[in-house]
Amino acid sequence: MNKKNKGDYFLRLFGGIFFLVGLGVLIGGILLYSNMYKKIKNGDRVIATITDYSTYRDSDGDTHRNYYVDYTYNGEKYEGVSLGYSSNSLHMGSQIVIYVNPEKPLDIAVPVAARLVLWIMVPVGLVFAVAGFLIAFFDIRKDAKRKKMLAIGRRIPCEVVNVKYSNVSVNHVVGRVIVCKDPYTGNVYSSNRIYDCIESWLVPGTPVNVYVDPNNPKYYYVEEPTQVSQTTYY
């Protein structure tokens, strides 16, 4: 019996990273929206005017703008306050609704920014977290099935028919699937995806073991040839 495919470990790690990143974005989005919502709920509505902006570049080299607004609150004028929100719809002289913290008039919240956090940041985090969880979950379940079949399955000596490509790739390596056949019954079996260039040495007729559930033959596991564990990544 051979070791678990390195590509499978990568899938589990990949899913875990996706889940943690998504969970972080989700929690961060919820906390950010909650904070902005409290500011809006407890703040005073004011119409501000965009009077200036500065530009900066992100890590990808894309240019963004940071807008500044002027507004009057309780008879006092505040100038050059960072809006903390950017949009293509904003331009010099635009008016925008803000909410001012009565105790700290320089502390403002923008309702449209809060809606974007709720409609974009939170759903994106949720999608990433769910996707990562499902990737890791199905990989763990597949590994449990493999161990179960190796423990209780009836071993059937088969022969490789061919190796076909799957439509899934991991770390730029396209998954391969071993198609094999029982020479006595003619039953055909397909392996899990293998992330290795096995077609360079796994030729038709190569012997391979298949472990079949004695109580339900539709459940089986195609044992990966030993050389598959020497995974090569492109």
C-alpha positions, 0 to 999 in steps of 0.5 A: 500500500502506498502513501497518499498522493501529495496533490491530496495534501495540497488540496487539504492545505489549499482548502484550509487556507481558503477557509481561513482567509474567507473566515477572516474576511467574513469576520472582518467585514461583519465587525467593520459593518457593525462599527460603521452601523453604530456610527451611522445610528448614533451620528448626525446626518450631514451633507459634505462636499468633496474638496480634494483628493490624493492618489496612491498605488497598491501592491499591484501598481493600481492607482486609487484616490483618497477623497477629502471633504468639508462640512459644517457641524453645529456651526463649526466648519471642518475642512480636509477630513478624510472620507475613507471611501472611494468611488468612480462616481465621486468627483470634485464638488460632489456632495455626499451624505455622511454621519458625524460622531457628536462627541468627535466631529472629525469621526465620520461614517459614510452610509454607502461605504457601509452598504458596500461592506455588507453587500460585497466584503461579507458575501465574498468572505462567506463564499471563500470560507464555504469553498475552502471548507468544502474542498478540505471536507471532501478531501478528508472524506475521500481519504477516509473512504480510501482507508476504509476500502483498504481495510475492508475491501476485497482486493481485485487484481486489475490491469491499466487500460489508459490514463485520462486527464481530468478537468481539475488542476492543482498547483498548475498540475492537471489531474490524471485518472487511471482507468483499469479493468478486471480481466476476468469480469470486464468491470472497469474502475476509475481512480481518484485524481492523481497529480503526477505525470504518470502517463510517462511510465504507467502503460496499458497492461500495468497491474493495479489493485482495486479494493471493492466493498464486498457489501456494495460493489459500487464503492471501491478504491483504485490503489495508486502505483507506488511510483505515483508518490514521487509527484512532480510539479510543473 
